[in-house]
């Protein structure tokens, strides 16, 4: 299902909820030819950091069809962070909307179909054709990715659409960033294999725009994070027709909000999903509208071909869509650790009930969810400790009754003789952390010389 003609036909039907200026997009065939002609080994890594849109998908598939390894990043990733990720991945090239001379050292920058392409001088890493790198959403480190085969991602996508009953007559709305593994695999690749129509929206997300897009684009299938789903419940409006299916994934949606969502939308199919990037990414689905209320605290049954077991209260996932290896920097987190080929430790604490339903009780302490974004606490600490004069750092989530407004707080311990201010720390972290990772509170603690050592 990765034939050029099939993908080209699929992309020709993709719509943008709020189309921007075209900017002279090259055709898929032209882009494939361009990437295939680059002086790179098969499977070379190409980083793409662009906002949701047809251009992003066209470039992603072009890199793949040219025999290279695409990896998607947030377009808001700071330049210094992009440089680090590219270096750790051994990237051959980078695609961004605009790249200024000197942004990436000696990289050769050229224009390509309305975007800029930077060719790095090396060293380069190549994984062979047919591969994709999915970044681990900040749960494993600053520059850690998971190497998957495109065939495995397509297999996972087929299992997902089967679990929610998606078909060729559906129109699917992508409101999540395409660099999220769920959006890319479950929605984009899922629509490709199902033959569904695709509509690309934000971010940013707003309830008003979402409801308007569902109506105007005749959307039948949509996926949201729990935070966004809760905002719709709070608005108290019934979701408009012809929406028939809503999937909610990521952090668990509590049973109370599930009940309210179903009460507001008695004719809507509501599917609660669970997965992780390392599993390819989808693991289980609960058709909440078909289940009794006592099931709404679970994340459902494993997809076909997926087996979930428990070891020391940790969920283990066995599947032929589990990633093959981690790439980039060494991952400090045990979440997503590959135990053996096809078997991954999720880092999630839970159990499987006698009827086979998965229940998640907690997550690894190496990461947390802040305002709907996965954040690696280890990555935040490491970023802070990389700053001059910082001896060590400690990060935690502020206690807050409202999880939607939860923020990080950061304690930074510095050399008393060279004590940077809070403003200095914030300014330096801005270039290293994404918006969701930036702490809401920073406290600077001077330490007597020699008391602590890195």
C-alpha positions in Angstrom: 0.0 0.0 0.0 3.0 2.3 -0.4 2.8 2.4 -4.2 3.5 5.8 -5.6 0.3 6.0 -7.7 -1.9 5.0 -4.7 -0.3 7.5 -2.4 -0.4 10.2 -5.0 -4.2 9.6 -5.5 -4.7 9.7 -1.7 -2.8 12.9 -1.3 -4.7 14.6 -4.1 -7.9 14.1 -2.1 -6.5 15.5 1.2 -8.0 18.9 2.2 -6.8 21.5 4.6 -9.4 22.9 7.0 -7.9 26.4 6.7 -5.8 26.4 3.5 -2.8 28.6 3.5 -0.8 30.0 0.5 0.3 27.3 -1.8 3.8 28.6 -2.2 4.6 26.5 -5.2 4.4 22.9 -4.1 6.1 20.3 -6.2 4.2 17.2 -7.2 4.8 13.9 -5.3 6.6 12.5 -8.4 8.9 15.5 -8.6 9.7 15.4 -4.9 10.4 11.6 -5.0 12.8 12.2 -8.0 14.6 15.0 -6.1 15.2 13.0 -2.9 16.2 9.9 -4.9 18.8 12.0 -6.7 20.5 13.2 -3.5 24.0 11.9 -2.9 22.8 9.8 0.0 22.9 6.1 0.9 19.6 4.3 0.9 17.7 4.8 4.1 19.4 8.1 5.0 17.6 10.1 7.7 15.6 13.2 6.6 14.2 15.3 9.3 10.9 17.2 8.5 9.8 20.0 10.8 6.7 21.6 9.2 3.2 22.4 10.4 0.2 20.2 9.5 -0.7 20.5 5.8 -0.6 18.7 2.5 3.0 19.8 2.0 4.1 18.0 5.1 2.4 14.7 4.0 3.8 15.1 0.5 7.3 15.5 1.7 7.0 12.6 4.2 5.8 10.2 1.6 8.3 11.5 -1.0 11.2 10.8 1.4 9.9 7.3 2.0 9.2 6.5 -1.6 12.7 7.7 -2.5 14.1 5.0 -0.3 15.1 7.2 2.7 14.0 7.4 6.3 11.6 10.3 7.2 11.3 11.6 10.8 8.7 14.3 11.7 9.4 17.0 14.3 7.4 19.8 15.8 7.8 22.9 13.6 8.3 24.9 16.8 11.3 23.0 17.9 14.1 25.4 18.7 17.0 25.5 16.2 19.5 24.3 18.8 17.3 21.4 19.6 16.9 20.5 15.9 20.6 20.5 15.6 21.0 18.2 18.5 18.4 15.8 17.2 19.8 15.8 13.7 23.3 15.1 15.1 22.2 12.2 17.3 20.1 10.7 14.5 23.0 11.1 12.0 20.6 13.0 9.7 21.5 13.6 6.1 19.0 16.4 5.6 16.5 18.7 7.2 13.3 20.3 5.8 11.9 23.4 7.4 9.8 26.3 6.2 12.8 28.6 6.3 16.4 28.0 7.2 18.7 31.0 7.6 22.4 30.8 6.5 24.4 29.6 9.5 21.5 28.1 11.3 23.1 24.7 10.9 26.8 25.4 10.5 28.2 24.3 7.2 25.0 22.7 5.9 24.2 23.3 2.2 20.8 25.1 2.1 18.6 25.1 -1.0 15.0 25.8 -1.9 12.6 22.9 -2.5 8.9 23.2 -3.4 8.3 26.2 -1.2 10.4 25.0 1.8 14.1 25.0 2.6 16.3 21.9 2.5 19.6 21.7 4.4 22.1 19.0 3.6 24.4 18.2 6.5 28.1 17.5 6.0 28.0 14.4 8.1 28.6 11.9 9.6 25.4 10.3 8.3 23.4 7.2 9.4 21.5 5.1 7.0 18.9 2.4 7.9 18.1 1.0 4.5 14.8 1.7 2.5 11.4 1.1 3.9 12.0 2.6 7.4 10.4 5.4 9.4 11.6 7.0 12.7 8.9 8.0 15.2 10.2 10.4 17.9 9.3 9.3 21.4 7.3 12.4 22.3 9.7 13.5 25.0 9.2 10.4 27.1 12.6 8.9 26.6 15.0 11.8 26.0 15.8 14.9 24.1 16.7 13.2 20.8 15.5 9.6 21.0 13.5 7.9 18.2 12.1 4.5 17.4 13.0 2.8 14.2 9.9 1.1 12.5 9.4 -0.5 9.2 6.7 1.2 7.1 5.1 -2.2 6.6 4.7 -2.6 10.4 3.2 0.9 10.7 0.7 0.2 7.9 -0.2 -3.1 9.7 -0.8 -1.2 12.9 -3.0 1.3 11.1 -5.1 -1.5 9.6 -5.7 -2.9 13.0 -6.7 0.5 14.4 -9.3 1.2 11.7 -10.7 -2.3 12.1 -11.2 -1.6 15.8 -13.2 1.6 15.2 -15.0 0.5 12.1 -13.4 3.1 9.8 -14.0 2.6 6.0 -13.7 4.2 2.6 -16.9 6.2 3.0 -15.5 8.1 6.0 -14.0 11.6 6.2 -11.3 11.8 8.9 -10.3 15.0 10.6 -6.7 15.3 11.9 -6.7 17.9 14.7 -3.5 16.6 16.3 0.0 17.4 15.1 1.1 14.9 12.5 4.4 14.4 14.3 2.4 12.6 17.0 2.7 8.9 16.3 -1.1 8.5 16.8 -2.0 11.1 14.2 0.5 9.8 11.7 -0.2 6.1 12.0 -3.8 5.8 13.2 -5.2 8.8 11.2 -3.0 9.4 8.2 -1.8 5.9 7.4 -5.2 4.6 8.6 -7.0 6.7 6.1 -4.6 5.7 3.4 -5.2 2.0 3.9 -9.0 2.5 4.4 -9.4 4.7 1.4 -11.0 7.4 3.6 -10.9 11.1 2.8 -8.6 13.2 5.1 -9.0 16.8 6.4 -6.0 18.4 8.0 -6.6 21.0 10.7 -4.5 22.8 13.5 -2.9 23.0 15.9 -3.8 25.3 17.6 -7.2 23.8 18.6 -10.3 25.7 19.5 -13.7 24.3 20.2 -15.4 26.7 17.9 -13.2 26.0 14.9 -13.4 22.2 15.6 -17.2 22.2 15.6 -17.3 24.4 12.5 -14.9 22.2 10.6 -16.8 19.0 11.5 -20.0 20.6 10.0 -18.5 22.3 7.0 -16.2 19.4 5.9 -18.8 16.7 6.7 -16.4 14.9 9.1 -17.4 11.5 10.2 -14.3 10.3 12.2 -12.3 12.4 14.6 -9.5 11.9 17.2 -8.7 14.0 20.2 -6.5 14.0 23.3 -8.3 13.7 26.7 -7.7 17.4 27.4 -9.4 18.4 24.1 -12.2 15.9 24.7 -12.8 17.4 28.2 -13.0 20.9 26.7 -15.8 19.7 24.4 -17.6 18.2 27.4 -17.2 21.4 29.3 -18.7 23.4 26.4 -21.8 21.2 26.9 -22.7 21.0 23.2 -23.8 17.9 21.3 -21.2 17.2 18.6 -22.6 18.0 15.1 -23.5 15.5 12.5 -22.3 13.8 10.4 -19.7 12.9 13.1 -20.3 9.3 14.0 -17.0 8.2 15.7 -14.7 10.0 18.2 -11.5 8.3 19.4 -9.7 9.6 22.5 -6.1 8.6 23.1 -3.1 9.4 25.2 -3.6 10.2 28.8 -6.6 8.3 30.2 -10.0 10.1 30.0 -11.6 9.6 33.4 -14.9 7.7 33.6 -16.9 10.7 34.7 -16.0 12.6 31.5 -16.7 9.5 29.4 -20.2 9.3 30.9 -20.8 13.0 30.3 -19.6 12.7 26.7 -21.9 9.7 26.0 -24.8 11.5 27.6 -24.3 14.6 25.4 -23.9 12.5 22.3 -26.1 9.4 22.6 -25.7 8.4 18.9 -21.9 8.9 18.8 -19.4 6.0 18.8 -16.8 6.8 21.5 -13.6 4.8 21.4 -11.0 5.1 24.2 -7.6 4.0 22.9 -4.2 3.1 24.4 -0.8 2.8 22.9 2.8 4.0 22.9 5.2 5.0 20.1 7.4 2.0 20.8 4.5 -0.4 20.1 3.9 1.1 16.6 1.8 2.8 18.3 -1.7 1.4 18.8 -2.3 -1.3 21.5 -5.9 -1.5 22.6 -9.4 0.0 22.0 -12.5 0.3 24.2 -15.8 0.9 22.4 -17.2 2.9 25.4 -20.6 3.4 23.8 -21.1 -0.4 23.7 -19.8 -1.1 27.2 -21.4 -0.8 30.6 -20.2 2.1 32.8 -17.9 -0.1 35.0 -15.8 -0.7 31.9 -15.2 3.1 31.2 -12.2 3.1 33.5 -10.4 0.6 31.2 -8.6 1.1 27.9 -10.3 -1.9 26.3 -9.2 -5.0 24.6 -5.9 -5.5 22.7 -6.0 -5.2 18.9 -5.9 -8.3 16.8 -2.3 -9.6 16.7 -1.4 -7.8 20.0 -0.8 -9.6 23.3 -0.6 -7.8 26.7 0.9 -9.5 29.8 1.9 -8.2 33.2 5.3 -8.5 34.9 5.7 -6.9 38.4 2.6 -4.8 37.8 4.0 -3.4 34.5 2.2 -4.0 31.2 4.3 -5.7 28.5 3.2 -5.6 24.9 4.0 -8.3 22.3 3.3 -7.4 18.7 4.8 -7.6 15.2 4.5 -3.8 15.1 6.9 -3.2 18.0 9.9 -1.0 17.0 13.1 -2.6 16.0 15.6 -0.4 17.8 16.1 3.0 19.5 18.1 5.5 17.5 19.6 8.8 18.5 20.9 9.5 22.0 20.9 6.8 24.7 17.4 6.8 26.4 17.5 7.3 30.1 13.9 6.1 30.5 13.0 2.4 30.9 9.6 3.2 29.3 9.4 1.5 26.0 12.4 -0.7 26.7 12.8 -3.5 24.2 13.0 -6.8 26.2 13.4 -8.9 23.1 12.4 -8.6 19.4 8.6 -7.9 19.4 8.3 -7.5 23.2 8.3 -4.0 24.8 8.0 -2.9 28.5 5.5 -0.1 28.5 6.5 1.6 31.8 2.8 1.7 32.6 1.4 0.1 35.7 -1.8 -1.8 35.4 -3.4 -5.2 35.0 -5.5 -7.3 32.6 -8.9 -8.2 34.1 -10.4 -11.7 33.8 -12.3 -10.7 30.7 -9.1 -9.5 29.0 -9.7 -5.7 29.4 -6.6 -3.5 30.1 -6.7 -1.2 33.1 -3.9 1.5 33.6 -3.2 2.5 37.2 -0.2 4.8 36.7 2.8 5.6 34.6 6.5 5.5 35.0 7.9 8.3 37.1 10.4 9.2 34.3 7.7 11.2 32.5 4.4 13.0 33.1 1.7 14.8 31.2 1.6 18.6 31.4 -1.4 20.3 29.8 -1.9 17.4 27.5 1.8 17.1 26.4 4.0 14.2 27.3 7.1 15.6 29.1 10.3 13.7 30.0 11.3 14.8 33.5 14.7 13.4 32.8 15.1 15.4 29.6 14.1 18.6 31.4 16.7 17.9 34.2 19.4 17.1 31.6 18.7 20.3 29.7 19.0 22.4 32.9 22.1 20.6 34.0 23.7 21.3 30.6 23.7 25.1 31.3 26.9 26.8 32.5 27.4 26.9 36.3 24.4 24.6 36.9 25.5 21.7 39.3 22.2 19.8 39.3 18.5 20.3 38.8 15.2 18.8 40.0 11.9 18.9 38.1 8.4 18.0 39.3 4.8 18.8 38.5 3.1 21.5 40.6 0.3 20.2 42.7 -2.9 21.6 41.2 -6.5 20.5 41.5 -7.0 21.2 37.8 -4.9 18.9 35.7 -5.5 21.0 32.7 -3.4 23.8 34.2 -0.7 21.7 35.7 2.8 23.2 35.3 6.3 22.1 35.8 8.5 23.6 38.6 12.3 23.5 38.4 14.8 23.8 41.1 18.3 24.7 39.8 21.3 24.4 42.0 24.2 26.5 40.9 27.8 27.4 41.7 27.7 30.2 44.3 30.5 32.0 42.7 28.7 32.3 39.3 25.1 32.5 40.2 22.8 33.1 37.1 19.4 34.7 37.7 16.1 33.1 37.2 15.7 35.2 34.0 19.1 33.9 32.8 18.0 30.3 33.3 14.6 30.8 31.6 16.3 32.5 28.6 18.8 29.7 28.1 16.2 27.0 28.5 14.0 28.6 25.9 16.4 27.4 23.2 16.6 23.9 24.6 13.0 23.0 25.6 9.7 23.0 23.7 6.9 25.1 25.0 5.3 22.2 27.0 8.6 21.4 28.7 9.3 24.9 29.9 8.8 25.2 33.6 6.2 27.5 35.1 8.3 28.1 38.2 12.1 28.3 38.3 14.0 28.6 41.6 17.7 29.2 41.7 19.7 27.8 44.7 23.3 28.9 45.2 25.6 26.1 46.5 28.9 26.5 48.3 31.8 25.6 45.9 32.6 21.9 46.0 29.4 20.8 47.7 28.0 19.0 44.7 29.6 17.7 41.6 28.1 16.9 38.2 
